[in-house]
Amino acid sequence: MGYYVQTTGCSVFLPKARFADAYKALCDLNQHDELKIGGSYGGDKISAGDPRPDGMTYHPARWFSWMDADYPSKCKTLEAVLQEVGFDPYFDYAGNLEALSYDSKTGCEEIFLNALAPFMRNGSYINWRGEEGELYRYEFQEGQMRQLTGNVTYS
């Protein structure tokens, strides 16, 4: 099961000059096992309920939804991490991130977008539609992301 969402419009801008910092912020999320909702339970190896093994920077049996538990070792670029989350990133002619599309089950996209908020241009936004028709928007302003809900009125 799962709840499907898709982007319906997007205008974001993350300058190429900030990609290294944004990539680091996304990789640093892997240290936050408390944010992860995926995991392995039971079996003869380590389980999500077990403590993190000594010397590891992440828990090998806990992960973000639909992602590899050690995605930073697999994903070497900002683009690769965004794709691992489930986004299709689009870049302008200069290599800046200018759009993200998403069409899948909900997972950890909000966590990763929050981590990108400090690097997004003020006024960037992503419009979403849920499988039951609800509409919402993530807006980026002053290094923060906020979610707006409501009705769309055409005039």
C-alpha positions in Angstrom: 0.0 0.0 0.0 1.0 3.6 0.0 -0.4 7.0 -0.8 0.4 8.4 -4.2 1.2 12.0 -4.9 2.4 13.9 -7.9 3.8 17.4 -8.6 1.5 19.5 -10.7 3.7 22.6 -11.0 7.1 23.7 -9.9 9.3 26.7 -9.9 12.4 26.2 -7.8 15.9 27.6 -8.1 18.9 26.1 -6.4 22.1 27.6 -7.8 24.8 25.2 -9.0 27.3 27.0 -6.8 25.4 25.6 -3.7 25.2 22.0 -4.9 28.1 20.8 -2.7 26.5 22.3 0.4 23.1 21.0 -0.5 24.5 17.5 -1.3 26.2 17.5 2.1 23.0 18.4 3.9 21.1 15.6 2.2 23.8 13.1 3.0 24.0 14.3 6.6 20.3 13.2 7.0 21.4 9.6 6.9 22.9 10.1 10.4 19.3 10.8 11.7 17.9 7.4 12.2 15.0 8.9 14.2 13.7 10.4 10.9 13.6 7.1 9.0 10.5 5.0 8.8 11.8 2.1 6.7 13.6 -0.8 8.3 14.2 -4.5 8.8 12.7 -6.3 11.7 13.5 -9.8 12.9 15.8 -12.2 11.2 19.3 -13.4 12.3 21.1 -10.1 11.6 20.7 -6.6 13.1 17.1 -5.3 13.3 15.8 -1.7 13.2 15.0 -2.0 16.9 18.6 -2.8 17.8 21.1 -0.1 18.7 23.2 1.4 15.9 26.4 -0.6 15.6 29.5 1.1 17.1 31.6 3.0 14.6 28.8 3.4 12.1 27.3 6.8 11.1 24.0 5.3 10.1 21.9 2.3 11.2 22.1 -0.4 8.5 18.6 -1.8 9.3 16.9 1.6 9.1 16.3 3.7 6.0 14.3 6.4 4.4 11.3 5.1 2.5 12.2 3.5 -0.8 15.9 4.4 -0.3 19.1 2.4 0.3 20.2 2.5 3.9 23.6 3.8 2.9 22.5 6.0 0.0 25.5 8.5 0.4 28.0 5.8 -0.6 25.8 5.0 -3.7 24.8 8.6 -4.6 27.8 10.8 -5.4 25.9 13.9 -6.6 23.0 16.0 -5.6 21.1 14.8 -8.7 21.7 11.2 -7.7 20.3 11.7 -4.1 17.3 13.5 -5.5 16.6 10.6 -7.9 17.1 8.1 -5.0 14.3 10.0 -3.1 12.1 9.7 -6.2 12.4 13.1 -7.8 13.2 13.8 -11.5 15.4 16.9 -11.3 15.6 19.3 -14.2 18.5 21.8 -14.7 18.8 25.0 -16.7 21.4 25.7 -19.4 23.9 26.8 -16.7 23.4 23.7 -14.6 21.2 25.2 -11.8 18.3 23.2 -10.4 15.1 24.7 -11.8 12.4 22.1 -11.4 11.6 18.8 -9.6 8.9 16.4 -10.6 7.5 13.5 -8.5 4.9 10.9 -9.3 5.0 8.0 -6.8 4.1 6.9 -3.3 4.8 9.3 -0.5 8.0 8.6 1.4 10.6 10.9 2.7 10.4 13.7 0.1 9.3 16.3 2.7 12.3 15.6 4.9 14.7 16.0 2.0 13.0 19.2 0.7 13.2 20.7 4.2 17.0 20.0 4.1 17.2 21.8 0.8 15.3 24.9 2.0 18.3 26.9 3.1 19.7 26.6 -0.4 16.6 27.4 -2.4 15.9 30.8 -3.8 13.1 32.7 -2.0 9.8 32.2 -3.7 10.5 28.8 -5.0 7.6 26.4 -4.8 6.3 22.9 -5.6 2.6 22.2 -6.2 1.3 18.7 -5.3 -1.9 16.7 -5.8 -2.7 13.7 -3.7 -4.5 10.6 -5.0 -7.8 11.8 -3.5 -7.5 15.2 -5.3 -6.2 17.3 -2.4 -3.9 20.1 -3.4 -1.0 21.6 -1.5 2.1 23.6 -2.0 5.6 23.7 -0.5 7.0 27.2 -0.5 10.6 28.2 0.2 11.2 31.5 1.9 14.2 32.7 4.1 15.7 29.2 4.3 12.5 27.6 5.4 9.9 25.4 3.7 6.3 25.7 4.6 3.2 23.7 3.4 0.1 25.6 2.2 -3.2 23.9 1.6 -6.4 25.3 0.2 -8.6 25.5 -2.8 -7.7 26.7 -6.3 -10.1 29.3 -7.8 -9.9 30.2 -11.4 -11.2 33.6 -12.5 
